Structures are given as structure tokens and as C-alpha cells.
């Protein structure tokens, strides 16, 4: 069996096991403040709800991307099919688990698959997955890991082509505009150093 075939099987097992563990959540209804943020939220029902989520202070909390997904889904599931929202949450969590595995593999961390599996089925994630309006957690996880994985792939490609020089980089960078005084500068942290990835990940 080739390495690629092994990876496909591992990925399928990871996805299926994670989804199976959260099968009860997919059959659940609305809980806690799903009423305030979803099915009793006038902004979800409003035709101009997307504008209000992104550009006004009317929402109870400012999570525009999460609110956008719920606004769109309400037009599919409405108030009578909460299982639809739960299925999307489980799918996002499953995607996040899969992407975590691929990121750990890229970072060459031993036991990457097992670590991702433990994350996927660990009870600490139940609240984020089974609570519809905690969509922000499952959504941000998938997007952040997807972006990080794309960065790692691009970085590996550049190193393979000999186009990236990491000898004189520092993970801490001070940016200053020539037209500003010394009190106007920004300090940023950037994970762009293959030699220090173990330290970065552990931090």
C-alpha cells in the first residue's frame, strides 16, 4: 500500500470516527441562547440582515461571518429543522479535525494522526459543536487551520525551489513608517521560520 493510499484511509477513518461521535448532536434541537441569536433574532429574518451584521451595531455580538452563515442557513432550515444547523457544525468540526492532522503532518510532529483524533472526539469540544450559536468556534478553527496549511505548503514549495532565505529572519518584527515618530510603531509576531516551528508550535 502506497503512502498516499495510507493517508487517504487515515483521513477517511478520522473523518468518519469524528462524525460518528457527534451523531447525537446532529439529532438535537435548539438549546440555551439559540433563540436570541438565531430563531428569534429579527436580524436573521431581515432581508438586509447581512448588511446589519457587518456594518451596524444592532447585533447582540459582532460575529459577522458566523452570523452570515446562520442568516443563509435560516433560509434553508428555518425554525423547524434545527438538525440542519447541527449537521453543519459537525461538518465544520470534522473539517477542522482533518486540517489539524494535515498541519501536524506538515510540521512533522510525531503521532499527528492520533493527536488529531483525540482532538476530534475529546469532550472539551462538545459545547462548541453541539451548540448552534457557538458556530464561531468551529468556523474559525477550520478557517485558521486551512490558512496555516496553505502557508506551510507555500513555504515548503519556496524552500524546495531555493527561493527562501531564513538565515537572517527573526520571528519578531518591528514595523515603522519613516514619516512617523518613534512612538508610532507596530510590533508583530510572524510564524515564518521553518527552523523554529517546533518552538512556535509548543508556544
C-alpha positions, 0 to 999 in steps of 0.5 A: 500500500502506497503512502498516499493510499495510507493517508487517504484511509487515515483521513477517511477513518478520522473523518468518519470516527469524528462524525460518528461521535457527534451523531447525537448532536446532529439529532438535537434541537435548539438549546440555551441562547439559540433563540436570541441569536438565531430563531428569534433574532429579527436580524436573521429574518431581515432581508438586509440582515447581512448588511446589519451584521457587518456594518451596524451595531444592532447585533447582540455580538459582532460575529459577522461571518458566523452570523452570515452563515446562520442568516443563509442557513435560516433560509434553508432550515428555518425554525423547524429543522434545527438538525440542519444547523447541527449537521453543519457544525459537525461538518465544520468540526470534522473539517477542522479535525482533518486540517489539524492532522494535515498541519501536524503532518506538515510540521512533522510532529510525531503521532499527528494522526492520533493527536488529531483524533483525540482532538476530534472526539475529546469532550472539551469540544462538545459545547462548541459543536453541539451548540448552534450559536457557538458556530464561531468556534468551529468556523474559525478553527477550520478557517485558521487551520486551512490558512496555516496549511496553505502557508506551510505548503507555500513555504515548503514549495519556496524552500524546495525551489531555493527561493527562501532565505531564513538565515537572517529572519527573526520571528519578531518584527518591528514595523515603522513608517519613516514619516512617523515618530518613534512612538508610532510603531507596530510590533508583530509576531510572524510564524515564518521560520521553518527552523523554529516551528517546533518552538512556535508550535509548543508556544 
